[in-house]
Amino acid sequence: MSNPKDSLYSAPLNGEWEKSSFSNGTGDSCVQIMPIDGGVAFGDSKRRDLDGALRFTDREMLAHILAVKAGQYDHLIPEGTEL
């Protein structure tokens, strides 16, 4: 029995990376995202080894976006942190 995410990790990363508009210009806060078949890949612009990208299904991504929008992770940002 195969893991449903196996197909995500075998999907090629041959699309265009999108950088957050909240990333700063110095390149030290650049989270990137790329749509792939069945989900999305997350990468770090400082780590160009594309095999290290994290991959999430569409449902996982939706759950994460909704949690972020609801402020569920706000407590993880240390006070005084700025971009």
N, C-alpha and C positions, 0 to 999 in steps of 0.2 A: 504494500500500500504506500503510495507516494504522498509526500507532504504537498498540500495545495500551493505552498509558496515556492516549491521547486521550479515551477515555470517562470515565476518572477525573477529568480536568480539566474535563470538561463536566458532570459530575454536580453537581446543586445542593447547596449547603451549607445545608440547611434543617432539619437535626436539632438536637440538643442537644449543645453542647460539654461535654466532661468535663474537669475540671481535676485534675491530679495531686494526690493526698493529701499529697505531699511538697512541694508549692508552699508558699511562706511567705505569711503574712497581709498583707505589705506590697504584694503585687502585682508584685514585680519578678522573680519566678522562676516565672511561671505558663505552663507549657506545657499546651496543651489538645489534645484529640483528639476526633474525631467520626466515627462509622461512616458510610460512604457506600456506594452501590452499587458492589460490586467491590473495596472496600478501606477505607481510613481516610484522614482528613485531619488534619494537624497544624497548629495555629495558635499564635500568641503573643498572650496577653491584652492586651499593650501595643500590638498592631497589630490594630486592629479591621477593617482592610480585608481582608475574607474572601477576596478574589481572590488574596491572597498566601499562602494556605495551601498547604503541601506535601502531596502526595497519594501514597499508596503502595498497591500491590496487597496482597491478603491474604497472599500468599506472601512479599512483601518485608517486611511487618510481622512475620510469624512469624520470618523469618530474623533480623531486628533484635532482637526480644524474646529469642530464644535466645542471641544473641551477648551481649546485656546481662546476661542471667542467668549466663552463663558467665564474666563478668568481662573480656570481650575489650576493653572500652573504658575500663577502670579507669585506665589510664595517662594518659588525657586530662584527668583531674580534677587540678588543681594541689593539691599537698600543703597542708593547712590549710583547704581550702575547706569551708565549712559552709553549711547552709540557715538 
